Amino acid sequence: MLISHYLIWSALALAGNYPAPLPQQQKPVLPPREVISWDTSRIYTNLKELSLQKNKKDSVFYAWFKKMPNNADYVFLRDSLMWQMQEEYAIVLFNNLQRQPQNALTLSNLYFITRISFDFENSRLEGMFRKFPASLRKSERGKEIEAALLARAGQNKGKNILPLLTSTKGTTLEGKKLSVSDLLKDGKEEYILVFGASWCSPCRHNDKVIERATAGKNQLKYKIIYLSIDTKREKWIAHEKEAPGERNALLLNGGFEAGILKQLGISGIPHYIVVDSNGKVLEDNKGAVKRLLQRLLQLQQA
């Protein structure tokens, strides 16, 4: 299935949520479709051939963008198309793995899909994983896949995590210590906890998608709270100062070892937890920004 490159640009975040298009003469030039799209129905001779094809496509993709202006629009377009290509590659890889023997190499590639794709249907990944021998499912890689599948399934939905949010403290840009729950006291219907870091490429890109989709929109019913696991405060401060406008942001302690990440089972970022004012988890979302935007759009229109 080849996806139109024009449609990708017009629906980078969500149809109707992307900012008003620039005048035609100012629009970033789009790469040719063959540069940015995978034929997701193609079956390769073996995984090595597929890997070589991916390296070739990545090389052509980045070479094309090196010729373009290095401005905000092109950076946003490049990153959006890059993650779109990753999602398509995950489909291609999965389809090809179905025809491979169930060995350690295939298992590692299945794990790779759980790391690069935010939108792939979890039930299909679980179905493939269950077909592997018990010895591989119980291996270290198998345990990593089990944890990843659990995180993708929204394991925290329905839980009340207010005590955890109260005990979790972070630092503001001004150096003030606050509990996460201190930011849940202004009467919003929903609070979106965005777990990320300044060094995380998909986090930075998804932040821009969220910012563009919510700019100038009705945010009376929700509040976005950015929780960073940066271990270098100066990097986090520089990142926050680049954001448009002042954000509700806290720097957590401990990086990936932060207690709140451990207790929520968050092993990768970006990750989104949506709670109500009482701390009940309404959505547990492992980085699927389009799904998050759909939720915000509903709140904006309600």
C-alpha positions in Angstrom: 0.0 0.0 0.0 1.6 3.3 -1.1 0.5 6.3 0.9 0.2 9.7 -0.9 2.9 12.1 0.1 0.4 15.0 -0.3 -2.0 13.4 2.2 0.9 12.9 4.7 1.6 16.6 4.7 -2.1 17.6 5.0 -2.6 15.1 7.9 0.7 15.2 9.8 -1.1 15.5 13.1 -4.8 15.1 12.5 -7.1 16.2 9.7 -8.4 19.7 10.7 -5.8 20.1 13.5 -2.8 21.2 11.5 -2.3 25.0 11.3 -3.7 26.9 8.4 -1.7 26.0 5.3 0.9 28.5 4.1 0.4 30.2 0.7 1.2 27.8 -2.1 4.4 29.5 -3.0 5.7 29.2 0.6 4.9 25.6 1.2 7.8 23.3 1.8 8.5 21.2 -1.2 7.6 17.6 -0.7 9.9 14.7 -1.5 8.9 12.3 -4.3 6.5 9.6 -3.1 9.0 6.8 -3.7 11.4 8.5 -1.2 9.0 8.5 1.7 6.7 5.6 1.2 7.1 1.8 1.6 5.1 -0.7 -0.4 3.7 -2.4 2.7 2.5 -5.4 0.7 6.0 -6.4 -0.6 7.6 -9.6 0.7 11.4 -9.7 0.6 13.6 -12.7 0.1 15.0 -12.5 3.6 15.5 -10.0 6.4 19.0 -9.0 5.1 17.4 -7.8 1.8 14.8 -5.9 3.8 17.5 -4.3 6.0 19.5 -3.2 3.0 16.4 -1.7 1.4 15.8 0.3 4.6 19.3 1.6 4.7 19.0 2.7 1.1 15.7 4.5 1.7 17.0 6.2 4.8 20.1 7.4 2.9 18.0 8.8 0.0 15.6 10.4 2.5 18.2 12.3 4.4 20.2 13.2 1.3 17.0 14.8 -0.1 16.4 16.9 3.0 20.1 18.0 3.2 19.4 20.0 0.0 16.4 21.8 1.6 16.4 24.9 3.8 17.1 24.2 7.4 14.1 26.1 8.8 11.4 25.1 11.3 8.9 24.1 8.6 11.3 21.7 6.9 12.5 20.3 10.2 8.9 19.6 11.2 8.1 18.1 7.8 11.3 15.9 7.9 10.6 14.5 11.3 6.9 14.0 10.6 7.7 12.0 7.4 10.5 10.1 9.2 8.1 8.8 11.8 5.5 8.1 9.1 8.2 6.0 7.4 9.0 4.2 10.6 5.3 3.2 11.0 5.2 1.9 7.4 8.5 0.0 7.9 7.0 -1.6 11.0 4.2 -3.0 8.9 6.6 -4.3 6.2 8.9 -5.9 8.9 5.9 -7.5 10.6 4.6 -9.0 7.3 8.0 -10.4 6.5 8.5 -11.8 10.0 5.4 -13.8 9.6 7.2 -15.8 7.0 10.4 -16.3 9.0 11.3 -19.2 11.4 10.5 -18.5 15.1 14.1 -18.0 16.3 16.0 -15.5 18.3 16.6 -13.2 15.3 12.9 -13.0 14.5 12.2 -12.4 18.2 14.6 -9.5 18.3 13.0 -8.0 15.2 9.6 -8.3 16.8 11.0 -6.4 19.8 12.3 -3.8 17.4 8.8 -3.2 16.1 7.5 -2.5 19.7 10.2 0.2 20.0 9.8 2.0 16.7 6.0 1.9 16.2 3.5 3.8 18.3 0.4 2.9 16.2 0.9 -0.8 15.4 -2.1 -2.9 16.6 -1.0 -4.5 19.8 -3.1 -7.6 19.4 -1.2 -8.6 16.2 2.1 -8.2 18.0 0.8 -10.3 20.9 -0.5 -13.0 18.5 2.9 -13.3 16.9 4.7 -13.4 20.2 2.5 -16.3 21.5 3.6 -18.4 18.6 7.3 -18.5 19.7 8.5 -21.4 21.8 8.2 -21.0 25.6 12.0 -21.0 25.9 12.2 -17.9 23.7 9.2 -16.2 25.4 10.9 -16.7 28.8 14.3 -15.4 27.6 15.5 -11.9 28.5 14.4 -10.6 25.1 11.0 -12.3 25.6 10.6 -10.6 28.9 11.4 -7.3 27.3 8.7 -7.9 24.7 6.2 -8.9 27.4 6.9 -5.6 29.3 6.6 -3.6 26.1 3.3 -5.2 25.1 2.0 -4.6 28.6 3.0 -0.9 28.4 1.4 -0.6 25.0 -1.9 -2.1 26.3 -2.6 0.7 28.7 -2.0 -1.2 31.9 -2.8 1.8 34.2 -6.2 2.7 32.8 -8.8 2.8 35.6 -6.3 3.1 38.4 -6.3 6.0 40.9 -2.8 7.3 41.0 -3.4 10.5 43.1 -1.2 9.2 46.0 1.6 8.6 43.5 1.2 12.0 41.9 1.2 13.6 45.4 4.4 11.8 46.4 6.1 12.6 43.1 7.9 15.9 43.3 9.6 17.8 40.5 11.4 21.1 40.0 10.1 24.1 38.1 12.2 26.3 35.8 12.4 28.7 38.8 13.8 26.0 41.0 10.6 25.6 43.1 9.7 22.1 44.3 6.2 20.9 43.5 4.2 17.7 43.6 2.7 16.7 40.3 -0.7 16.7 42.1 -0.2 20.5 42.8 -0.8 21.0 39.1 -4.2 19.2 39.2 -6.0 21.8 41.4 -7.5 24.2 38.9 -10.7 22.5 38.0 -9.9 21.0 34.6 -11.8 17.9 33.4 -8.6 16.2 32.2 -4.9 16.5 32.8 -2.4 15.2 30.2 0.9 14.1 31.7 3.5 14.1 29.0 6.5 12.1 29.9 9.5 13.0 27.8 13.1 14.5 27.7 15.0 17.1 25.7 17.2 14.4 24.1 14.3 12.3 22.9 13.7 13.0 19.2 10.1 11.6 19.0 9.3 13.5 22.2 10.4 16.8 20.7 8.5 16.2 17.5 5.3 15.1 19.2 5.5 18.2 21.5 5.5 20.3 18.3 2.6 18.4 16.9 0.6 18.9 20.2 1.6 22.6 20.3 0.5 23.2 16.6 -2.7 21.3 17.1 -3.7 23.2 20.3 -2.4 26.7 19.5 -5.3 29.2 19.8 -7.8 26.4 20.6 -10.1 26.1 23.6 -8.1 24.5 26.4 -10.6 25.3 29.2 -11.3 21.6 29.8 -7.8 20.2 29.9 -4.3 21.0 30.9 -1.1 19.6 29.5 1.7 18.9 32.1 5.2 18.2 30.8 7.2 15.8 33.0 10.8 15.5 32.0 13.3 12.8 32.9 16.3 14.8 31.8 19.3 14.2 34.0 21.0 17.5 33.0 19.0 20.4 34.3 20.7 22.9 32.0 19.6 20.9 28.9 16.0 20.8 30.2 16.0 24.5 30.8 17.3 25.3 27.3 14.6 23.0 25.8 11.8 24.6 27.8 12.9 28.1 26.8 12.6 27.1 23.2 9.0 26.1 23.6 6.4 28.6 22.4 5.0 30.3 25.5 5.2 29.1 29.1 4.4 25.4 29.7 3.4 23.6 32.8 6.6 21.7 33.2 8.5 19.8 35.9 11.9 18.2 36.0 11.7 14.8 37.7 14.6 13.2 39.6 16.2 9.9 38.6 15.8 9.8 34.8 14.3 6.4 33.9 14.8 5.3 37.5 12.3 7.8 38.7 9.8 6.2 41.1 6.7 7.3 39.1 8.0 5.7 35.9 8.8 2.4 37.8 5.4 2.3 39.4 3.5 3.1 36.2 5.6 0.6 34.2 6.9 3.3 31.8 10.0 1.9 30.1 10.1 4.3 27.1 9.2 7.8 26.1 7.2 9.6 24.9 4.4 8.3 27.1 1.1 10.0 27.9 -1.1 9.4 31.0 -4.5 11.2 31.1 -6.0 11.6 34.5 -9.0 13.5 35.9 -8.8 15.9 38.9 -9.1 13.0 41.3 -6.1 11.2 39.8 -8.1 8.4 38.0 -6.3 7.3 34.8 -8.6 7.8 31.8 -6.0 6.9 29.2 -2.6 5.2 29.3 -0.9 5.9 25.9 2.5 4.8 24.9 3.5 7.6 22.5 0.5 7.4 20.1 0.2 11.2 19.6 -2.6 10.9 17.0 -4.8 9.1 19.5 -4.0 11.8 22.1 -4.9 14.5 19.6 -8.2 12.9 18.9 -9.0 13.1 22.6 -7.9 16.8 22.8 -10.0 17.6 19.7 -13.1 16.1 21.4 -12.5 18.1 24.5 -12.0 21.3 22.4 -15.3 20.8 20.7 -17.3 19.7 23.7 
